[in-house]
């Protein structure tokens, strides 16, 4: 087979270990998964009700235009329906953007460490990746601007950033957007937008309406608790959306996902409750880090990256043996860290007790 050479250099995305796999491996009855930044409180009851009352035939293709969700979301965000694009999770939109704009004669700029799929998809398309190291966990916007040249087609901004949980303040983002040439697409990935509490965060939807080279990506997989149904969306001006649509495969969003997301967006009380519980949970982690004198990044997300001052893989393995699945920081660019999803109060207490016992043995 004449595979793309760059494809042979890549490894598939490695998801966190499944609950069933860990149960079998360590012969445990109970596992708490805090590795993939899922919502520990599930999804809105309204979304569940919509699914349970669904009469849609599974033999019928999904609505390729996502009509109901498009109408609901456009009203909620106060944007035109033509300013929306939908994907099988925001991962799919990253793939679509890469397919549409990246090729061997183009380059793309991204922070590192950041979400792995920016680079992964760029490599598949044969584009040159310009990776700009984070500074104290934050995007180095000046260095990203300096890396722009005539072959730059896409710039990726992950705010809040995965895996650090940090964000780009409004003033810095505005300055950056003003300086990027208009023929370069800026992708603002906001998978964790709904968790943000920072006062100097920006209104990305208004920015997308102001800057014609900006697209905002969001998802229903995180705070909305619909990760299994894979619904993501992008917001940009009509010109960008129209250009991207041919790169989107038909029927890329499933019927059940469309149904659940349409109901979930209407239940903002659930979202606000999850946001509040998440902040309370983060305080549990902050208190733990202060007690054990561990460095961490204050987070605007539903996860926290902690420097445990020892091999992250060892921490990961030890916690897994105790029934807690987290993510080692080694694969994320932080070899002595672990990234832990904020769970319920009880789950947080459990994983922190287990981590404390491990650290006390060092």
N, C-alpha and C positions, 0 to 999 in steps of 0.2 A: 504494500500500500504506500502511496506517495503522500504521507501525512505532512501537514505543515510542520516545518522544522521547529518553530517556536512552541507548537503544541506538545512536542516530545520533551520539552524542557520544563513543562508545568506539572504540578501535582493537583489533583482535584481538591476542591474545598473540603476541609476536614471539619465536619460538625462535631459538637460536643458528644461525648459518649451517651448512649441512650440509657434510660432507667432500667430497662429489661436486661441490657448487656451487663451493667454493673451489678445488678442483682445476681445474675448467674455467676459472674466472675468471683464475687466475694461472698456468695451465699448469704446475702442480706435480704431481710423481709421488707425493709422500708428504705427508700432512696429519696433524697431531696435534690432536685436538679436546679442549680443556680449558675448555669453556664452559658445560656443562650439569650439572656435578657428578655425572657418571656414574662408576661404579666402573671404574678402569683395569684391574683384575684380573679383570673379567668376573663370572661367577656361580659358585656351587658346582658341582662336578662331579656331585654328587648330583641337583641340579636338572636338569642336562643329561641325565643317565642316565634320569631320570623322563620327560622329554620324548621321548627316543629310543625308549623302550620303550612309549610311549603307544599304546593301541589304541582310544582314544575316537573315535567317528565324528564328523566335522566337520559332519554333517547334523543332529546332535542338539543341542538347546539346552543351555547350561551348567546346572549345579546351582544353581538360584536361591537355595538356602539355604547354599551353600558348605560342605556338610556335613563333608567331610574336613578342609579347612583350618580350619574352625571348631573341630572337635574337637582338632586338632593345636595350634592357637594358644591355645585356652583352657587346655590342659594346660601349655603352655610358659609362659604368663603367669600361670597360677593364677587365672583368672577364670572365671565362669560363661559358658557358651556364649551365653546370652541377653544378655550384656553386650558383645557384639561386633557391629559392622556393617561391611560390606565395600563398597569402591568401586573404580571404574576409576581407580586411583591415588587418593592423598589429595586431589588436585584435585577429584575427583568428590564427595568427602565435603564439601568446602567448599561446593560447589554445592548439595548436598542440604540442608545446614544453612541456607544462605541462602534457599533456596526455602521451607523450613519456617518460618522465624522472621522474615524481613525483608520489609518492605512499606513503602509511602509514609508510613505513620504511625509508623514505627519508626526508631530510629537504631542505629548500631553503632560501636564504638570499636576502633581499631587503632593500632599504632605506625607511624611513617613515618620513613625508608624501611623497608619490610618486604616480605613476599611479596605480589606485585601482585594475586593472585586474590581476596584478601579484599575489597578495594575494588571490583574488577571485578564480582564477583557481587552485591555490595550495590547497586551502581549499577543493574544490570539489574533488580533487584527494586524499585527506586525508593526505597530507604532513604537516610537522611541518614548520611553518613560523617564521623565525628569522628576526625581524624588527629592523633595526638600525636607530636611530633618526638622522635626518639631523643636521649639525652644521652650524649655520648661513646660513641656506638654502642650504647647500652643502652636498654631500655624504661624510660620514665619512669612508673613504676607509680603514683606519687602523683598525677601529672597525669591519668592514665587514670581513677583513682578519682574525681577532682574533676569529670571530664567526664560521669559517670553522672547520668542523670535518669530521670523516669518513663517515657520512651519508649525507653530503652536495652534492646535485646533480646539482643545478642550482643557479647562482647568477645573479640578475637583476640589471642593471645599466641604469638609464634613464637620458640621457644627450643629449640635454638640458632637465632638469627635469620638469615634470608637477606635482605640480602646481607652482613651484617657478621661473622657467625660467632660473635657473642657470645651469652651465655646469662643466664638469670635465676637467681641463687643461691637455694638452698633457703629460707633465712630470709626473704628478701624475697618470695618467691612465697607462702609460708605466710601471711605478714601480709596480702598482697593478697587471697588467697582468703577469708580470714576477714571481710574488709570488703565484699566484693561481695554485693549483695542476692541472696537465694536464687532469685529469679524471673528472673535473667539468666544465660544460658548462657555459660560461659567455655570457649573453644576453645583448647587447648594443642597447638599444632602442633609435633610432634617428628620431622620428616622426617629429621633428622640425628642422632637420639638415639644410635644405635649407635656413633657416632664420639666421643662425649663422654668426657673423662678427668678433668674437674674434680671435685675431692674434695667440693665443696659443692653438687653437683648433687643433685636430688631423685629420689624414687621416684614417678613420675607415676601409675603404676598404683594404688599404695596411695592416692594423693591422690584419684584418680577414685572409689575405693571409699568414701572419707571424705566428699567433697563431692558432693552430689547434683546440682549444677549445673555439673559439669566433664566435658568430653569430651576425651580424648587422641587425637590423630591420628598415625599412623605409616605408613610405606610400605615396600614391597619394591623401590622404584626406585633407592635410593641404595646403601647398603653391600651389599645382597643382590644387586645387579647385574641386576635383572629389569625395568629401565625399559621395555623394549619390550613387556612383557606386562601392565603397568598394574594393579598390585594394591596397594591401600591399605586401611587398616582403622582403625576407631575403637573406643575402649574407654570405656564409661560405664555408669552404672546402668541397670537394665532399663527404667525409666520413660522415660529419654531415648531409648534405642534404640527402644522401642516407638513413641514419638511420631514419630521420624525415618523409620522404615521405609516409611510410605506415600508419602513424598517421594522414595524411591529407585526408579528405574525397574527393571522386572523384567529379570533376566539381565544386570545391569550389569557383571559380572565374567566374563571368558571362561574356557573350560575349560582351556586350556593354562596360563594364568596361575595358576589354582587348583591345578593339578597341580604346577607348578614351585615355587610358594610353599610348598606342603605339604612338599616335599622339602627346600627351602632352609632352612627354620626348624630342621631337625634337624641341620644342619651348622654348629654354632657354632664349630668349629675354624677353618673358612674365615673366618667373621666376625671372629674374634679376630686372625687373621693380617692381614686387610685393615686392621683398626684399628691394628695395630702399624706396618705399612708406611706408613699415612697419617700417623702421628705423625712418623716418620722423614722423610717427604716435607715436612711442614710445617717441620721444622728447616732443610731446604735453603732454603726461602723466607725464614725468619727471618734466617738468616745473610746472604742476599743483601740484604735490607732494611737490615740493620745496616751492611753494606759500603757501600751507596749512600746511607745516611742517609735512608731512606724511611719514612714513617709507615705503620703497618698495625695491624689489629685482631688480637690473638691469637685464634686460631680453635679452636672446639670442633667443627668440621665437616671436610669434605673439600674445602674451598676457602678462599681467602684474599683479602681485599680490601686492595689496596695503593694508597696515594696516590703516584702517579708525578710529581706536581707539574707536570703538563702536561695538555693536552686528552686525556681518556680515549679519545675516538674516534680520535685520531692514533695512540695506542699500539696500539689495537685493529687499525687498518688496517695499521700497520707489521708487527706480529707476524703478521697473516694473510698478508701478502706473503712472509713467511719460513716459512710453513707451519704456524703455530700459531693455532688459533682460541680466543680467550678472550672475555670479556664486557666491553664498555666500561662504566665506572661511570656514565657520563652518564645512561643510561636508568634506572639504579638509584638515582639520587639523590646520586651522588658524581661530579661532573663531571670531576675530575682523577684519578679512580681506575680501576683495572681489577680485575675479579674473576676469579681463575684457579683452576680445579679442580686439586687435587693429583693428579698422575699417578704413573706409575712413576718410579723414581729417574732413569732415562735420560730420560724425557720432561720431568721437572722441570729437569734439567740443561740440556736443549736450549732450553726456553722461557726460562729465566733467562739463558742466554748471549745469546739473541736480544734479550731485554729490556735486558740490560746494554749491548749494542752500540748499541741505540737511544738509551739514556740518555747514553751517552758522546758521542754526536753532538750533543746539545742544548747 
